[in-house]
Amino acid sequence: MSGNLFIVSAPSGAGKTSLVKALLAINKQIDVSVSYTSRPPRPGEIDGKDYHFVSREKFLSMAQHGDFLESAEVYGNFYGTSQSWISNEIHSGRDILLEIDWQGAAQVRNKFPICIPIFILPPSLAALAERLKGRGQDSAEVIARRLHAAQEDIGHVAEFDYVIINDKLDEALQQLNAVVVAAGLRRD
């Protein structure tokens, strides 16, 4: 029996990473794919756990060799998912979750049409702005750019099978886990 491939996408600051971490803590049947990125680590991020941090040149070489299931340039940095790792895990029966943007999700849906795409929305753009400011990681200019990009991201919500509004983390987590559990109960 093959595993399921879940895609979780959201605009920056919607709580996608927090939700995924919480899901992994309560549901041991799912693993998260660790993406490759050309961006430098943020404080507290660990190579091989949060991302595989590689140089821009290394990333572009990997992309040229067809190593990625999906890849995208986001805010001037490249992100990509290892195609061979995903295939091996899915075929061994593991459920895998990809935490990627809508562009990557579209690429994955083309190659794995039976994937399960989930979109996380903030309760409002105002709440999203507060979350981005609360991170304390970005300048006002970067936050404004992310909010503008979030509006474009939200415009792709119809491309996803499931939509979860992350207003209260506990409720959003229950909904996300319900999607994962239900997918595991489907007949082949």
Secondary structure, 3 states (H helix, E strand, C coil): CCCCEEEEECCCCCCHHHHHHHHHHHCCCEEECCCEECCCCCCCCCECCCEEECCHHHHHHHHHCCCEEEEEEECCEEEEEEHHHHHHHHHCCCEEEEECCHHHHHHHHHHCCCCEEEEEECCCHHHHHHHHHHHCCCCHHHHHHHHHHHHHHHCCHHHCCEEEECCCHHHHHHHHHHHHHHHHCCCC
